[in-house]
Amino acid sequence: MSTNHPSPLARQTSAKKQKTEHEQDEDGIPIPEVTDLDYVNLTTHADTFGIDPVPISWGHPDPLVRGPVICTVRHFNQRNAIGAHSGSYCIYTGLAVAAGKLSPEYVPNLKLTSPVFKIGPYPSWNDPKKIASIDPFGHLTTEAYGAYLDKGFDIRPTIAVTKAHIDLPECREAVRVGRLKPDGKILMENGQSVVWKAAIEPVWYLPEIARRFGCTETHLRQSIFRMTNGMYPELITRPDIKIFLPPIGGLTIYIWGDPDTIPDEDIELTCRVHDECNGSDVFGSDICTCRPYLTHAIEEAIKTAQRGGAGLVIYYRKEGRSLGEVTKYLVYNTRKRQEGGDSAENYFNCTEQVAGVQDTRFQALMPDPLHFLGVTKIHNFISMSDMKYNAIVGTGIKIVNRVEIPKELVPQDAQVEITAKVFHGYNAGKAYQGIDEEELKKCKGREYNYDGASHGASDKEGGSAPPKKSDSNIVEEHA
């Protein structure tokens, strides 16, 4: 194993020295070069002497031919990805090193971390048009790339697959009133349910990401570089590297029932794709439909699993339509303070007023984890969102039934949201028929008297129609 010491001289010889060929053994696996971490390089260039990224062929069905994603600091010259592992949490890794709590040379022991159930491979793994925002081999690091690990490469999983029990008060209540029936296998007597789950970090294949957004790869790279204040110079200086690990939240997959049935179109699959809403999902805020729609989907997933099918919830970290929670709360304030108060009629205006755009989730990347699981048909799609529906069916997945949130589950202050969405064409089903312009205009949200003398005692519900959902940041956030 050789040790590489980058130097200013080496970086300046880019146009004058010929790029080295991969030094490798007879097994075809390159010999790892371990970088001296005392030297700080601001960026790299594709034609610099010594820069020799491990080849990666995105979409190839053979993981060894496809190649591992290498994005650790240990192999500076051999990295084939821009960014860092752990999404936004990579900053905490830097803090741990700065505090002397973590050695920058530490390599994790992955011996006991392999998946507890099998996922794939599926034909969709070989098609960049179906998977370009996650690494389909990201959970198979020890299995597919064991030879690389044995040789000394530091390769990190980007997917972890495990099993758990989850305990929701809504499920306990559903058992108590008889909506759910414990079976001792999927649903326990105490209301806990058994799930298979996978945590996934984003891994972007930039050429396909650019195609999905209708721009050139160069423009995509420049836009991200610009809007992160130059955080990733290699987006500009390394056009040869096509993989990017962005500093954003990932997603979690929850499965009730047998995961092996998911690709079988003849076996029932119930699915919800849910975008994070901390205020509702965790703390029960009644300003939106997020938690009740999520827990309803979980109940339906459990029932489907008990019928012999599978239930699936994909939980994205896309707080406030990916605009963030600060922006979301600024929008809440704008909605409550606007002339006439919070209203369904003006529901879609406030987010753009604050953020300049209504939604930055851009569902073009959303279906990728469905293809990772081999999904080709969804029998029950627990969502009213046309954006999500269109994105999924646009990639070739069939959806049979679309299931709206039951009307009795819509919280009091979320009536503005649901009224505005249904009026503007969201898939509503029979439960929400009859919402016309008159209903839109009279549906008002809760008043908080933000700028008055009192901030609580005088709060009152507004409007003759049930109050509002002050989650303006959700053009379709949790529909």
C-alpha positions in Angstrom: 0.0 0.0 0.0 1.5 3.3 -1.0 1.1 6.7 0.7 0.4 9.7 -1.4 1.5 13.2 -0.3 -0.2 15.9 -2.5 1.9 19.0 -3.0 1.5 22.3 -4.7 4.0 21.2 -7.3 2.0 18.2 -8.2 -1.2 20.3 -8.6 0.6 22.7 -11.0 1.8 20.0 -13.4 -1.7 19.3 -14.7 -1.1 20.2 -18.3 2.5 19.0 -18.4 2.4 15.5 -17.0 0.5 12.5 -18.3 -2.1 11.0 -16.1 -1.0 7.7 -14.4 -2.7 4.5 -15.1 -4.5 2.6 -12.3 -1.9 0.6 -10.3 -3.7 -2.7 -9.7 -3.2 -6.4 -8.8 -4.2 -9.3 -10.9 -7.7 -9.2 -9.5 -8.3 -6.0 -11.3 -8.9 -4.0 -8.1 -6.7 -0.9 -7.8 -4.1 -0.6 -5.1 -5.4 1.9 -2.5 -3.4 5.1 -2.0 -3.7 6.5 1.5 -3.6 10.3 1.7 -1.6 12.3 4.1 -4.3 14.2 5.9 -2.0 16.9 7.2 -2.0 18.6 3.8 -5.1 20.7 2.8 -6.0 20.9 -0.9 -8.6 23.5 -1.8 -9.7 21.6 -4.9 -8.5 19.2 -7.6 -8.4 19.1 -11.4 -9.0 16.2 -13.7 -5.7 16.5 -15.6 -3.5 16.9 -12.5 -0.6 14.4 -12.2 -1.5 11.7 -9.7 -5.3 12.2 -9.8 -6.7 8.8 -10.7 -10.3 8.2 -9.6 -11.5 4.6 -9.4 -13.7 4.1 -12.5 -17.4 4.0 -12.1 -19.9 3.0 -14.7 -23.4 4.0 -13.4 -26.1 1.6 -14.4 -24.0 -1.4 -15.0 -25.6 -4.6 -13.5 -22.4 -6.0 -12.2 -21.4 -4.1 -9.0 -17.7 -4.8 -9.6 -17.9 -3.4 -13.2 -20.1 -0.6 -12.0 -17.5 0.2 -9.3 -17.8 1.3 -5.7 -18.7 4.9 -4.7 -15.6 6.2 -3.0 -16.1 9.5 -1.2 -13.9 9.3 1.9 -10.9 11.4 2.8 -8.6 8.4 3.0 -8.2 8.1 -0.8 -7.8 11.7 -2.0 -6.6 10.9 -5.5 -8.8 7.9 -6.0 -12.1 9.4 -5.0 -14.8 9.1 -7.7 -17.4 11.2 -6.0 -17.7 14.9 -4.9 -19.0 15.7 -1.4 -19.0 13.7 1.8 -21.0 10.9 3.4 -23.8 11.4 5.9 -25.5 14.3 4.1 -25.7 17.5 6.2 -24.3 15.5 9.2 -20.9 15.5 7.6 -20.3 18.8 9.3 -20.6 17.1 12.7 -17.9 14.7 11.6 -15.7 17.7 11.1 -16.6 19.0 14.5 -15.7 15.6 16.1 -12.3 15.7 14.4 -11.8 19.3 15.5 -12.7 18.5 19.1 -10.2 15.6 19.1 -13.0 13.0 19.6 -12.6 11.3 16.2 -9.5 10.4 14.2 -9.7 11.5 10.6 -8.0 8.2 9.7 -10.7 6.1 11.4 -12.1 3.3 9.2 -15.4 1.8 10.4 -15.7 -1.9 11.3 -18.6 -3.1 9.0 -18.3 -6.8 9.9 -21.8 -7.1 11.5 -23.6 -4.4 9.5 -24.9 -6.3 6.5 -28.6 -6.0 5.6 -31.1 -8.1 7.6 -33.3 -8.8 4.6 -32.6 -8.9 0.9 -33.3 -6.1 -1.6 -32.7 -6.7 -5.3 -31.0 -6.7 -7.6 -33.8 -5.6 -10.0 -33.8 -4.6 -13.7 -34.5 -1.0 -12.7 -31.1 -0.8 -11.0 -29.5 -0.9 -14.5 -31.5 2.1 -15.8 -30.3 5.6 -14.9 -33.7 6.9 -15.9 -35.1 5.0 -13.0 -32.3 5.3 -10.4 -30.0 8.3 -10.3 -30.4 9.8 -6.8 -29.4 6.8 -4.7 -26.8 4.1 -5.1 -28.7 0.8 -5.6 -25.6 -1.1 -4.3 -25.2 1.2 -1.3 -26.3 -1.5 1.1 -24.1 -4.2 -0.3 -20.7 -2.7 0.6 -19.4 -5.7 2.5 -20.9 -8.2 0.0 -20.2 -6.6 -3.4 -17.0 -4.7 -2.5 -15.5 -7.0 0.2 -12.4 -7.4 -1.9 -11.9 -3.6 -2.0 -12.3 -3.5 1.8 -9.9 -6.4 2.4 -7.3 -4.5 0.3 -7.6 -1.4 2.5 -10.1 0.8 0.7 -12.4 2.9 3.0 -15.8 2.5 1.3 -18.9 3.5 3.3 -22.4 2.2 2.9 -25.0 4.7 1.8 -27.9 2.4 2.7 -28.5 0.6 5.9 -31.2 -2.1 6.1 -32.6 -3.3 9.5 -35.8 -4.4 11.3 -37.8 -2.9 14.2 -41.0 -2.6 16.1 -42.8 0.8 16.0 -45.2 2.0 18.6 -47.7 4.7 17.5 -50.5 6.0 19.8 -52.8 6.1 16.7 -52.2 2.3 16.2 -52.9 1.6 19.8 -56.1 3.5 19.6 -57.0 1.7 16.3 -56.6 -1.6 18.1 -58.7 -0.4 21.1 -61.6 0.7 18.9 -61.3 -2.3 16.5 -60.1 -0.6 13.3 -57.0 -2.8 13.5 -56.9 -6.4 14.6 -53.7 -7.8 16.2 -52.4 -11.0 14.6 -49.2 -11.5 16.6 -47.0 -11.4 13.6 -47.4 -8.0 11.9 -49.4 -6.3 14.6 -49.0 -7.1 18.3 -51.6 -7.0 21.0 -50.1 -3.9 22.4 -50.5 -2.0 19.1 -46.9 -2.3 18.1 -46.2 -3.3 14.5 -43.2 -5.0 13.0 -41.4 -3.3 10.2 -38.5 -3.8 7.9 -36.7 -0.5 7.2 -33.9 1.1 5.2 -32.1 4.4 5.7 -30.8 5.9 2.5 -28.4 8.7 1.9 -28.6 10.6 -1.5 -26.0 9.7 -4.2 -26.5 11.7 -7.4 -25.5 10.7 -10.9 -25.2 14.2 -12.2 -25.8 13.6 -16.0 -29.2 12.0 -15.3 -30.1 14.5 -12.6 -29.5 17.3 -15.2 -31.6 15.4 -17.8 -34.5 15.1 -15.4 -34.4 18.8 -14.6 -34.2 19.8 -18.3 -30.8 21.5 -18.1 -27.2 20.7 -19.1 -24.9 19.1 -16.6 -22.7 22.1 -16.7 -25.6 24.4 -15.8 -26.6 22.1 -13.0 -23.0 22.1 -11.6 -22.7 25.8 -11.8 -26.1 26.5 -10.2 -25.3 24.3 -7.2 -21.8 25.7 -6.9 -23.2 29.3 -7.0 -26.1 28.8 -4.6 -23.9 27.0 -2.0 -21.5 30.0 -2.1 -18.7 27.9 -3.7 -19.0 25.1 -1.1 -18.1 22.4 -3.7 -15.4 23.8 -6.2 -15.0 20.3 -7.6 -18.4 20.6 -9.2 -16.6 23.1 -11.5 -13.0 21.7 -11.6 -13.8 18.0 -11.8 -16.2 17.4 -14.8 -14.7 13.9 -15.0 -16.4 13.0 -11.6 -20.1 12.3 -12.3 -21.1 11.3 -8.7 -22.2 13.9 -6.1 -23.1 13.2 -2.5 -25.2 16.4 -1.7 -25.4 17.8 1.8 -29.2 17.2 2.1 -31.4 14.9 4.1 -32.0 11.4 2.9 -35.0 9.1 3.3 -36.3 6.1 5.2 -38.2 3.2 3.8 -40.7 1.4 6.1 -42.2 -2.0 5.0 -45.0 -3.9 6.6 -45.3 -7.5 5.4 -43.0 -9.5 3.2 -40.6 -7.3 1.2 -40.2 -10.1 -1.3 -43.8 -9.5 -2.5 -43.2 -5.9 -3.5 -42.1 -6.5 -7.1 -45.0 -8.9 -7.7 -47.8 -7.0 -9.5 -50.3 -9.7 -8.5 -49.8 -9.1 -4.8 -51.4 -6.0 -3.2 -49.1 -3.1 -2.5 -50.2 0.0 -0.5 -47.8 2.9 -0.6 -47.4 6.4 0.7 -44.5 8.8 -0.1 -44.4 11.3 2.7 -42.3 14.5 3.1 -41.1 15.4 6.5 -43.1 17.8 8.6 -41.6 18.0 12.1 -44.3 20.2 13.5 -47.1 17.8 12.7 -45.4 14.4 12.3 -43.6 14.7 15.7 -45.4 17.3 17.7 -48.9 17.0 16.4 -49.5 20.6 15.2 -53.0 20.9 13.7 -52.0 23.4 11.0 -51.6 20.6 8.4 -52.8 17.1 7.5 -49.3 15.6 7.7 -49.3 13.4 10.8 -53.0 12.2 10.4 -52.3 11.3 6.7 -49.1 9.5 7.6 -50.7 7.5 10.4 -53.7 6.7 8.2 -51.2 5.3 5.6 -49.5 3.2 8.3 -52.9 1.7 9.3 -53.6 0.9 5.7 -50.2 -0.6 5.3 -50.7 -2.9 8.2 -54.1 -4.0 6.9 -52.6 -4.7 3.5 -49.8 -6.8 5.1 -52.3 -8.7 7.1 -54.1 -9.5 3.8 -50.9 -11.1 2.5 -49.6 -8.0 0.6 -47.1 -5.4 1.6 -47.4 -1.8 3.0 -44.8 0.8 2.2 -44.1 4.2 3.5 -41.2 6.3 2.1 -40.3 9.1 4.4 -38.3 11.9 2.8 -36.4 14.6 4.7 -37.9 17.5 2.8 -39.1 19.8 5.5 -41.3 22.7 4.4 -41.3 21.6 0.7 -37.5 21.4 0.9 -37.5 25.2 1.7 -36.7 24.4 5.4 -38.5 24.9 8.6 -37.4 28.6 9.1 -39.0 29.5 5.8 -42.1 27.4 6.6 -42.6 29.4 9.9 -42.1 32.7 8.1 -44.8 31.7 5.7 -47.1 30.8 8.6 -46.7 34.3 10.0 -47.3 35.8 6.6 -50.5 33.8 6.2 -51.8 34.7 9.6 -51.0 38.4 9.2 -52.2 39.0 5.7 -55.2 41.3 5.1 -58.3 39.3 5.8 -56.5 36.7 7.8 -55.5 33.2 6.8 -57.7 32.0 4.0 -58.1 29.1 1.5 -58.4 31.7 -1.2 -54.9 32.9 -0.7 -53.3 29.7 0.4 -50.9 29.3 -2.5 -49.6 32.9 -2.6 -47.7 33.3 0.7 -44.9 30.8 0.2 -43.9 32.4 -3.1 -44.0 35.8 -1.5 -41.5 34.7 1.2 -39.4 32.1 -0.7 -39.7 33.2 -4.3 -40.9 29.8 -5.3 -43.8 27.6 -4.1 -42.0 24.3 -3.9 -38.4 23.1 -4.3 -39.0 19.4 -3.7 -39.2 18.7 -7.5 -40.6 15.2 -7.6 -38.4 14.2 -10.5 -36.1 12.3 -8.1 -38.9 11.0 -5.8 -39.7 7.7 -7.5 -36.1 6.3 -7.3 -36.5 4.4 -4.0 -39.6 2.7 -5.5 -37.5 1.5 -8.3 -34.8 0.5 -5.8 -37.4 -1.9 -4.3 -38.5 -3.2 -7.7 -41.9 -1.6 -7.6 -43.8 -1.8 -10.9 -47.4 -1.5 -9.6 -49.0 0.2 -6.6 -52.5 -0.9 -5.9 -53.3 1.7 -3.3 -51.5 5.1 -3.4 -52.3 7.0 -0.2 -51.9 10.5 -1.6 -53.9 13.3 -3.1 -50.8 14.8 -4.8 -50.9 15.0 -8.6 -47.2 16.0 -8.6 -46.3 12.7 -6.9 -48.7 10.7 -8.9 -47.5 12.1 -12.2 -43.8 11.6 -11.3 -44.4 8.0 -10.3 -46.4 6.9 -13.3 -44.1 8.9 -15.6 -41.4 6.4 -14.8 -43.5 3.4 -15.7 -45.0 2.4 -12.4 -48.8 1.7 -12.5 -51.1 3.1 -9.9 -54.5 1.5 -9.5 -56.3 3.4 -6.7 -55.6 6.8 -5.2 -56.7 7.2 -1.6 -57.5 10.6 -0.1 -57.3 11.4 3.6 -60.6 10.6 5.4 -62.4 13.8 6.0 -62.7 13.2 9.8 -58.9 13.1 10.1 -58.4 16.6 8.8 -57.4 18.8 11.8 -59.3 22.0 12.5 -56.7 24.5 11.4 -55.9 22.3 8.4 -59.2 23.0 6.6 -57.7 25.9 4.7 -55.0 23.7 3.2 -57.4 20.9 2.2 -60.0 23.3 0.8 -57.5 25.2 -1.3 -55.9 22.0 -2.6 -59.2 20.4 -3.6 -60.5 23.5 -5.2 -57.3 23.8 -7.3 -57.6 20.3 -8.6 -56.0 17.9 -6.2 -57.3 14.4 -6.4 -60.0 14.5 -3.8 -62.3 11.5 -4.3 -65.9 11.5 -3.2 -65.3 12.8 0.3 -64.4 16.3 -0.8 -66.9 16.9 -3.7 -68.7 20.2 -3.7 -65.9 22.5 -2.8 -66.6 25.5 -5.0 -65.5 29.2 -5.1 -67.9 30.1 -2.4 -66.5 27.5 0.0 -63.0 28.7 -1.0 -63.7 32.3 0.0 -65.4 31.6 3.3 -62.8 29.1 4.6 -60.7 30.9 7.1 -58.0 29.8 9.5 -57.3 30.4 13.2 -56.5 33.9 14.3 -53.6 34.4 16.8 -53.6 38.1 17.3 -49.8 38.1 16.8 -49.5 41.8 17.0 -52.0 42.5 19.7 -51.6 42.8 23.5 -52.4 39.1 24.1 -50.8 36.1 22.5 -52.9 33.2 23.5 -56.0 33.9 25.6 -57.7 35.8 22.7 -56.8 33.3 20.0 -59.9 32.3 18.2 -61.0 30.1 15.3 -61.9 31.9 12.2 -64.4 31.7 9.4 -67.6 29.8 8.9 -65.8 27.1 7.1 -63.6 24.8 9.2 -60.4 26.7 10.0 -57.2 26.7 8.1 -54.1 24.8 7.6 -51.3 27.4 7.9 -48.8 25.2 6.2 -48.6 27.4 3.2 -45.2 26.0 2.4 -46.9 22.9 1.2 -48.2 23.4 -2.3 -48.6 19.7 -2.2 -46.4 19.0 0.7 -48.1 16.1 2.3 -51.0 15.5 -0.1 
